[in-house]
Amino acid sequence: MTSTSSFPLSQRVRRVKLSANAAASQRASALIAQGRDVLVLTAGEPDFDTPQSIKQAAIAALARGETKYTPTAGTAELRRAISAKYRRENTLDYSAAQIIVSNGAKQIIYSALAATLDAGDEVVLPAPYWPSFPDIVSVNDGTPVIVPVDEATAFKLTPQALEKAITPHTRWLILNSPGNPSGAVYSAAELTALAAVLRRHPRVLVLWDEIYEHIWFTTEAPVHLLHVAPDLRERTLLVNGASKTYAMTGWRIGWGAGPQALIDAMVVIQSQASSGPNSIGQAAVASALDAADQSFVSESRAVYARRAAFVSDALNAIPGISLLAPEGAFFAYIHCGELIGRVRPDGRAITSDSDVVDWLLDAEGVAVVDGAAYGLAPYFRISIAASDAVLSDAVQRIARAIAALQVVEPEALTA
């Protein structure tokens, strides 16, 4: 983090920076406020509204007077609903006492690392990663150990790379499937191979981020880590929430399920950070999980799948960029290495994926996020959680912006 102020700040805050997604969205919002026509494809946020039945559950909770403090770990009603969800959907048995509800899934991750990391402890992170992962590690005195993965392994961690990254200081491995930003989904065979490595290192905990659990485009639903490696359960924290599945980002309700000792420690951290989440949001999420009609989940997944296919085909047809079609989540992670070295019409050279992102915004008003923010360049990420019309317009604008870049022959650069 950098600051122009002389106000004294802690070393902790100096180790982190504003979320890359938030920064990109802020820049786009500033341009929109100035009257610019900008397509904002930066945020990981469903463009659908929260289903009306969930809103009605919140209204009913208000009418019942459920407006007071809740237990730090979450209401008994919601923890019961989460427990039932795991039994029903995942054939996993977690009691209410093994579940904590927080102000979004990000707080779950923060509390888990705050409860377990000491200075010098390491956390293995495959890159590309969600940008908050390394910063949450750093702010809690840990050391992120970044393991680059690329298109050769479909952006997935290999057992060989994991074995090499683990040291006596390794405390956690963080896995996200379906993944942000790449859309990667681990297969049963891939998880089995990773589990074999983890069994050789019993001190290493596993944070299984399944926030995009219901947004997948594979033939069958993604495999759960604990289905292929149930013996890892007592050192695995499951992280999930309602924001993506039920289009409830602003309701700020996430949860974690894991070993009793870890959950108890996270409750202690949360008791001093925020106390229990908002009562109305918890009532609404309990209703969403308990509802017999889950058609919103399958219908929205079908829309995301159609958009992912369209964007993949359309962007792969543009000379100079390429991508692996995402298997889940709602992002496309686009390789732009061929654009490095090209020149803008104003004479400025494209030297990085950040320059590509700047050019897309300057030239055509398309706001995206650079791959460097996710730990792997040269790429940029777009969100497909936008209407078909917006995505179609964005693809055309990206094509025009790239076509406007001049290809400079090598001899011209050395002349």
C-alpha positions as CSV (number, residue, x, y, z in Angstrom):
1,M,0.0,0.0,0.0
2,T,1.3,3.5,-0.8
3,S,0.1,6.8,0.6
4,T,0.9,10.4,0.0
5,S,0.0,11.2,3.6
6,S,2.5,11.5,6.5
7,F,-0.1,9.9,8.8
8,P,1.7,7.0,10.6
9,L,0.5,3.6,9.3
10,S,1.3,0.1,10.5
11,Q,3.6,-2.2,8.7
12,R,0.6,-4.5,8.4
13,V,-1.3,-2.1,6.2
14,R,1.8,-1.3,4.2
15,R,2.1,-4.9,3.2
16,V,-1.2,-4.9,1.3
17,K,-3.0,-2.9,-1.3
18,L,-6.5,-2.1,-2.5
19,S,-8.2,-5.0,-4.2
20,A,-7.4,-5.0,-7.9
21,N,-11.0,-5.5,-8.8
22,A,-12.1,-2.6,-6.6
23,A,-9.4,-0.4,-8.1
24,A,-10.4,-1.2,-11.6
25,S,-14.1,-0.7,-10.8
26,Q,-13.3,2.7,-9.2
27,R,-11.5,3.9,-12.3
28,A,-14.3,2.9,-14.5
29,S,-16.9,4.6,-12.2
30,A,-14.9,7.8,-12.3
31,L,-14.9,7.8,-16.1
32,I,-18.6,7.1,-16.2
33,A,-19.2,10.0,-13.8
34,Q,-17.3,12.2,-16.3
35,G,-19.8,11.1,-19.0
36,R,-17.7,8.3,-20.7
37,D,-19.5,5.3,-22.2
38,V,-17.8,2.5,-20.3
39,L,-18.7,-1.3,-20.2
40,V,-17.6,-2.4,-16.8
41,L,-16.5,-6.1,-16.8
42,T,-14.4,-6.0,-13.7
43,A,-16.5,-7.3,-10.8
44,G,-17.3,-10.9,-9.9
45,E,-20.9,-10.1,-9.3
46,P,-24.0,-11.7,-10.8
47,D,-26.0,-9.3,-13.0
48,F,-29.2,-11.1,-11.9
49,D,-31.4,-9.7,-9.1
50,T,-31.8,-11.7,-5.9
51,P,-34.8,-14.0,-6.4
52,Q,-38.1,-12.5,-5.1
53,S,-38.7,-15.4,-2.7
54,I,-35.5,-14.6,-0.9
55,K,-36.4,-10.9,-0.7
56,Q,-39.8,-11.9,0.8
57,A,-38.1,-14.0,3.4
58,A,-36.1,-11.0,4.5
59,I,-39.2,-8.9,4.7
60,A,-40.9,-11.5,6.8
61,A,-37.9,-11.6,9.1
62,L,-38.2,-7.8,9.5
63,A,-41.9,-8.2,10.3
64,R,-41.1,-10.8,13.0
65,G,-38.7,-8.3,14.6
66,E,-35.5,-10.2,13.8
67,T,-33.5,-7.1,14.0
68,K,-31.2,-7.8,17.0
69,Y,-27.7,-9.0,17.5
70,T,-27.2,-12.7,16.5
71,P,-24.7,-15.2,18.0
72,T,-21.2,-14.5,16.8
73,A,-21.1,-17.8,14.8
74,G,-24.4,-17.1,13.1
75,T,-28.0,-17.9,13.9
76,A,-29.0,-21.5,14.8
77,E,-31.5,-21.4,11.9
78,L,-28.9,-20.6,9.3
79,R,-26.2,-23.0,10.6
80,R,-28.8,-25.7,10.6
81,A,-29.7,-24.8,7.0
82,I,-26.0,-24.9,6.0
83,S,-25.6,-28.3,7.7
84,A,-28.6,-29.6,5.8
85,K,-27.3,-28.2,2.6
86,Y,-24.0,-30.2,3.0
87,R,-25.8,-33.4,3.8
88,R,-28.3,-32.9,0.9
89,E,-26.0,-31.6,-1.8
90,N,-22.5,-32.9,-0.8
91,T,-23.2,-36.0,1.3
92,L,-21.0,-34.4,4.0
93,D,-22.0,-34.3,7.7
94,Y,-21.2,-31.0,9.5
95,S,-22.9,-30.2,12.7
96,A,-24.0,-26.6,13.4
97,A,-21.1,-26.3,15.8
98,Q,-18.7,-27.0,13.0
99,I,-20.0,-24.1,11.0
100,I,-19.4,-20.3,11.2
101,V,-21.3,-17.6,9.4
102,S,-19.5,-14.4,8.5
103,N,-19.9,-11.1,6.6
104,G,-19.1,-12.7,3.3
105,A,-16.7,-15.6,2.4
106,K,-13.8,-13.2,2.5
107,Q,-14.1,-12.8,6.2
108,I,-14.1,-16.6,6.6
109,I,-10.7,-16.7,4.9
110,Y,-9.4,-13.8,6.9
111,S,-10.5,-15.3,10.2
112,A,-9.1,-18.7,9.4
113,L,-5.7,-17.3,8.6
114,A,-5.7,-14.9,11.5
115,A,-6.4,-17.9,13.8
116,T,-3.7,-20.1,12.4
117,L,-0.7,-18.1,11.0
118,D,2.3,-16.8,12.8
119,A,5.2,-14.9,11.4
120,G,7.2,-17.1,9.1
121,D,4.3,-19.5,8.3
122,E,3.8,-20.1,4.6
123,V,0.7,-20.5,2.4
124,V,0.9,-22.1,-1.0
125,L,-1.1,-20.3,-3.7
126,P,-1.4,-21.5,-7.3
127,A,-1.3,-18.5,-9.6
128,P,-3.5,-17.2,-11.2
129,Y,-5.2,-16.6,-7.9
130,W,-8.0,-14.4,-6.5
131,P,-6.0,-11.2,-5.6
132,S,-7.2,-11.1,-2.0
133,F,-5.6,-14.5,-1.1
134,P,-2.0,-13.3,-0.9
135,D,-2.9,-10.0,0.8
136,I,-4.9,-11.7,3.4
137,V,-2.0,-14.0,4.1
138,S,0.4,-11.1,4.3
139,V,-1.8,-9.0,6.6
140,N,-1.9,-11.9,9.0
141,D,1.9,-12.1,9.1
142,G,2.1,-15.1,6.8
143,T,4.2,-15.5,3.6
144,P,2.5,-16.3,0.3
145,V,4.3,-18.9,-1.7
146,I,3.2,-18.4,-5.2
147,V,3.3,-21.4,-7.6
148,P,2.7,-20.3,-11.2
149,V,0.4,-22.6,-13.2
150,D,-0.3,-22.1,-16.9
151,E,-2.3,-23.2,-19.8
152,A,-0.3,-26.4,-20.2
153,T,-2.0,-27.7,-17.0
154,A,-5.3,-25.8,-17.7
155,F,-4.3,-23.4,-14.8
156,K,-4.3,-26.2,-12.3
157,L,-1.7,-27.1,-9.6
158,T,0.2,-30.3,-10.3
159,P,1.3,-32.7,-7.5
160,Q,4.9,-32.2,-8.6
161,A,4.6,-28.4,-8.2
162,L,2.9,-28.8,-4.9
163,E,5.5,-31.1,-3.5
164,K,8.2,-28.7,-4.5
165,A,6.5,-25.7,-2.9
166,I,5.9,-27.4,0.5
167,T,8.5,-26.6,3.2
168,P,8.7,-27.2,7.0
169,H,7.0,-23.7,7.3
170,T,4.0,-24.5,5.1
171,R,0.8,-24.1,7.0
172,W,-1.9,-23.9,4.3
173,L,-2.7,-24.8,0.7
174,I,-5.4,-22.7,-0.9
175,L,-7.4,-24.3,-3.7
176,N,-10.3,-22.7,-5.6
177,S,-12.6,-24.8,-7.8
178,P,-14.3,-23.7,-10.0
179,G,-11.5,-21.1,-10.0
180,N,-11.3,-17.3,-10.3
181,P,-10.0,-16.0,-12.6
182,S,-9.3,-18.9,-14.9
183,G,-12.5,-20.9,-14.6
184,A,-10.5,-24.1,-13.9
185,V,-12.2,-27.1,-12.4
186,Y,-10.2,-29.9,-10.8
187,S,-11.0,-33.4,-11.8
188,A,-11.2,-36.4,-9.5
189,A,-7.9,-37.7,-10.7
190,E,-6.2,-34.3,-10.2
191,L,-7.5,-34.0,-6.7
192,T,-6.5,-37.5,-5.9
193,A,-3.0,-36.8,-7.0
194,L,-2.8,-33.6,-4.9
195,A,-4.3,-35.5,-1.9
196,A,-1.5,-38.0,-2.1
197,V,1.1,-35.2,-1.7
198,L,-0.8,-33.7,1.2
199,R,-0.9,-37.1,3.1
200,R,2.9,-36.9,3.2
201,H,2.7,-33.5,4.9
202,P,0.2,-33.8,7.7
203,R,0.8,-30.4,9.1
204,V,-0.5,-28.7,6.0
205,L,-4.1,-27.4,6.2
206,V,-6.3,-27.1,3.1
207,L,-8.6,-24.1,2.4
208,W,-11.1,-25.4,-0.2
209,D,-12.8,-22.3,-1.7
210,E,-16.0,-23.5,-3.3
211,I,-17.8,-20.2,-3.7
212,Y,-18.5,-20.9,-7.3
213,E,-19.7,-24.4,-6.5
214,H,-22.9,-24.1,-8.5
215,I,-21.5,-22.3,-11.5
216,W,-20.0,-24.9,-13.8
217,F,-20.1,-25.8,-17.5
218,T,-18.6,-29.3,-17.4
219,T,-20.6,-32.4,-18.3
220,E,-21.1,-33.2,-14.7
221,A,-20.9,-31.2,-11.5
222,P,-17.4,-30.6,-10.2
223,V,-15.9,-33.2,-7.8
224,H,-15.6,-32.2,-4.2
225,L,-12.2,-32.6,-2.6
226,L,-13.6,-34.4,0.4
227,H,-15.3,-37.0,-1.8
228,V,-11.9,-38.2,-3.2
229,A,-10.0,-37.6,0.0
230,P,-12.3,-37.9,3.0
231,D,-9.3,-38.5,5.2
232,L,-8.3,-34.8,4.8
233,R,-11.5,-33.6,6.4
234,E,-10.0,-32.9,9.8
235,R,-7.5,-30.4,8.3
236,T,-9.8,-28.9,5.6
237,L,-11.8,-25.7,5.8
238,L,-14.7,-25.4,3.3
239,V,-15.4,-21.8,2.3
240,N,-18.7,-20.9,0.6
241,G,-21.5,-18.4,0.6
242,A,-24.7,-17.1,-1.0
243,S,-23.3,-14.3,-3.1
244,K,-22.6,-16.1,-6.4
245,T,-25.2,-18.9,-6.2
246,Y,-28.2,-16.8,-5.3
247,A,-27.1,-13.4,-6.6
248,M,-26.8,-12.0,-3.1
249,T,-23.5,-10.2,-3.1
250,G,-24.7,-7.2,-1.2
251,W,-26.3,-9.3,1.5
252,R,-22.8,-10.2,2.8
253,I,-23.3,-13.7,4.0
254,G,-20.6,-16.4,3.7
255,W,-19.8,-19.4,5.8
256,G,-17.1,-21.9,6.7
257,A,-17.3,-25.5,7.7
258,G,-14.4,-27.4,9.2
259,P,-12.7,-29.0,12.3
260,Q,-14.3,-28.0,15.5
261,A,-11.0,-26.5,17.0
262,L,-10.5,-24.3,13.9
263,I,-14.1,-23.1,13.9
264,D,-13.9,-22.3,17.6
265,A,-10.8,-20.2,17.0
266,M,-12.4,-18.4,14.1
267,V,-15.4,-17.5,16.3
268,V,-13.0,-15.9,18.8
269,I,-11.4,-13.8,16.0
270,Q,-14.8,-12.8,14.6
271,S,-16.1,-11.9,18.1
272,Q,-13.5,-9.2,18.2
273,A,-13.7,-8.1,14.6
274,S,-17.4,-7.8,13.8
275,S,-19.5,-10.1,15.9
276,G,-22.4,-11.9,14.2
277,P,-23.5,-11.0,10.6
278,N,-26.7,-9.1,10.0
279,S,-29.8,-10.8,11.1
280,I,-31.9,-10.1,8.1
281,G,-29.3,-11.4,5.6
282,Q,-29.0,-14.6,7.6
283,A,-32.8,-15.2,7.6
284,A,-32.8,-14.7,3.8
285,V,-30.0,-17.1,3.2
286,A,-31.6,-19.7,5.4
287,S,-34.7,-19.4,3.3
288,A,-32.7,-19.7,0.1
289,L,-30.9,-22.9,1.2
290,D,-34.1,-24.5,2.5
291,A,-36.3,-23.7,-0.5
292,A,-37.6,-26.7,-2.4
293,D,-37.5,-24.7,-5.6
294,Q,-33.8,-24.3,-6.6
295,S,-34.6,-23.5,-10.3
296,F,-32.9,-20.1,-10.1
297,V,-29.6,-21.9,-9.5
298,S,-29.8,-24.2,-12.5
299,E,-31.3,-21.5,-14.8
300,S,-28.7,-18.9,-14.0
301,R,-26.0,-21.6,-14.5
302,A,-27.4,-22.3,-18.0
303,V,-27.2,-18.6,-18.8
304,Y,-23.6,-18.3,-17.6
305,A,-22.7,-21.4,-19.7
306,R,-24.1,-19.9,-22.8
307,R,-22.3,-16.6,-22.2
308,A,-19.0,-18.4,-21.5
309,A,-19.3,-20.3,-24.8
310,F,-20.1,-17.1,-26.7
311,V,-17.3,-15.1,-25.2
312,S,-14.7,-18.0,-25.7
313,D,-15.6,-18.4,-29.4
314,A,-15.8,-14.7,-30.1
315,L,-12.5,-13.7,-28.3
316,N,-10.6,-16.6,-29.8
317,A,-11.5,-15.3,-33.2
318,I,-9.7,-12.0,-32.6
319,P,-6.1,-12.1,-33.8
320,G,-3.6,-11.4,-31.0
321,I,-5.5,-12.9,-28.1
322,S,-6.6,-16.3,-27.0
323,L,-8.1,-18.1,-24.0
324,L,-9.0,-21.5,-22.7
325,A,-12.7,-21.8,-22.4
326,P,-13.7,-21.6,-18.7
327,E,-15.1,-24.7,-17.1
328,G,-16.9,-22.7,-14.3
329,A,-17.2,-19.4,-12.4
330,F,-18.1,-16.4,-14.5
331,F,-14.8,-15.1,-15.9
332,A,-12.7,-15.4,-19.0
333,Y,-8.9,-15.2,-18.6
334,I,-7.4,-14.0,-21.8
335,H,-3.9,-14.3,-23.0
336,C,-2.6,-11.1,-24.6
337,G,1.1,-11.8,-25.0
338,E,1.0,-11.3,-28.7
339,L,0.0,-7.7,-28.1
340,I,3.2,-6.9,-26.2
341,G,5.4,-4.8,-28.4
342,R,2.6,-3.3,-30.4
343,V,2.1,0.5,-30.5
344,R,-0.9,2.6,-29.8
345,P,-2.0,5.2,-32.4
346,D,-0.7,7.9,-30.0
347,G,2.8,6.3,-30.2
348,R,2.8,4.7,-26.8
349,A,4.2,1.1,-26.7
350,I,2.3,-1.8,-25.2
351,T,4.8,-3.3,-22.8
352,S,2.6,-5.2,-20.4
353,D,-0.9,-6.6,-19.8
354,S,-1.5,-3.5,-17.7
355,D,-0.9,-1.4,-20.8
356,V,-3.4,-3.6,-22.7
357,V,-6.0,-3.0,-20.0
358,D,-5.4,0.7,-20.2
359,W,-5.7,0.7,-23.9
360,L,-9.0,-1.2,-23.9
361,L,-10.4,1.4,-21.5
362,D,-8.9,4.5,-23.2
363,A,-9.8,3.4,-26.8
364,E,-13.1,1.7,-26.4
365,G,-14.4,2.1,-22.9
366,V,-14.0,-1.6,-21.9
367,A,-13.0,-1.9,-18.2
368,V,-11.2,-5.2,-17.4
369,V,-8.5,-6.3,-14.9
370,D,-4.9,-7.1,-15.8
371,G,-3.5,-10.5,-15.3
372,A,-0.6,-9.2,-13.1
373,A,-3.2,-8.6,-10.4
374,Y,-3.9,-12.4,-10.4
375,G,-0.2,-13.3,-10.3
376,L,0.1,-14.4,-13.9
377,A,0.9,-12.2,-16.9
378,P,0.3,-11.4,-19.7
379,Y,-3.4,-11.9,-19.4
380,F,-6.5,-9.9,-18.6
381,R,-9.8,-11.0,-17.0
382,I,-13.3,-10.1,-18.0
383,S,-16.5,-11.0,-16.1
384,I,-19.2,-12.7,-18.1
385,A,-21.7,-11.8,-15.5
386,A,-23.2,-9.2,-17.8
387,S,-26.1,-9.2,-20.3
388,D,-25.7,-10.8,-23.7
389,A,-26.0,-7.3,-25.3
390,V,-23.2,-5.9,-23.1
391,L,-20.9,-8.9,-23.8
392,S,-21.5,-8.7,-27.6
393,D,-20.7,-5.0,-27.5
394,A,-17.6,-5.6,-25.4
395,V,-16.3,-8.2,-27.8
396,Q,-16.7,-5.8,-30.8
397,R,-15.0,-3.0,-28.9
398,I,-12.1,-5.3,-27.9
399,A,-11.6,-6.3,-31.5
400,R,-11.6,-2.7,-32.6
401,A,-9.1,-1.7,-30.0
402,I,-6.7,-4.5,-30.8
403,A,-7.0,-3.9,-34.6
404,A,-6.0,-0.3,-33.9
405,L,-2.6,-1.3,-32.4
406,Q,0.3,-1.1,-34.8
407,V,2.5,-4.2,-35.3
408,V,6.1,-2.9,-35.2
409,E,8.7,-5.0,-37.0
410,P,11.8,-6.0,-34.9
411,E,14.1,-4.1,-37.2
412,A,12.1,-0.9,-36.7
413,L,12.7,-1.2,-32.9
414,T,16.4,-1.4,-33.3
415,A,16.8,1.1,-36.1
